[in-house]
Amino acid sequence: AQSVSQHNHHVILSEAASLELGCNYSYGGTVNLFWYVQYPGQHLQLLLKYFSGDPLVKGIKGFEAEFIKSKFSFNLRKPSVQWSDTAEYFCALVPSGGSYIPTFGRGTSLIVHP
Amino acid sequence: DGGITQSPKYLFRKEGQNVTLSCEQNLNHDAMYWYRQDPGQGLRLIYYSQIVNDFQKGDIAEGYSVSREKKESFPLTVTSAQKNPTAFYLCASSVDRAAWGYTFGSGTRLTVV
């Protein structure tokens, strides 16, 4: 069975600080990986996704994530956060095969102080 | 605009009553999903359906039921057997089994008193 771990449950930063949110997964085969964001009062939206190819993936709003297969990780980064990045962030895994059902991490709540 | 509509946004029910949450999509997506979101627990899969007239249990299906009679609709019934029904419920859909990303609805917050 697959699993996703997000170790940082709550992160508080000041504007302009750099961000890195951890995501580790457990699965024995090939995976597709996603980061979703949920802004306060809004629905989940896709930030970025990795299927294959370049392990460094760029998404919307200046976010990027790096897939490191040897570490089973897909950490999300942003060099300089803004107050508007305050949201909950979810990492998700979909196995490349089988039922294609996604497994989500528990989420990381990010608060950015102006 | 294409998307997923969940209604109602807020729902209150008395303990012991069944309640049905609506999820409609006009994206022509094959697959639809129901998740439950609780603070600190992320999204947990309740049920999913990859084609019409077929659905499968997710990780926490006990106390819930679904139907998929039409491609665009995937209602979720929270039954009185669900021990802790108060939660935020999210519906999602994807193009096909390959799940190249998901579109989420805005959710329904159910409070059982």
Interface residues (C-beta under 8 A of the other chain):
Chain A: Q6 H9 N32 F34 Y36 Q42 H43 L44 Q45 L46 K49 F51 F90 V94 S99 Y100 I101 P102 T103 F104 G105 R106 G107
Chain B: A31 Y33 Y35 G40 Q41 G42 L43 R44 L45 Y48 Q56 G58 L90 A92 R97 A98 A99 W100 G101 Y102 F104 G105 S106 G107
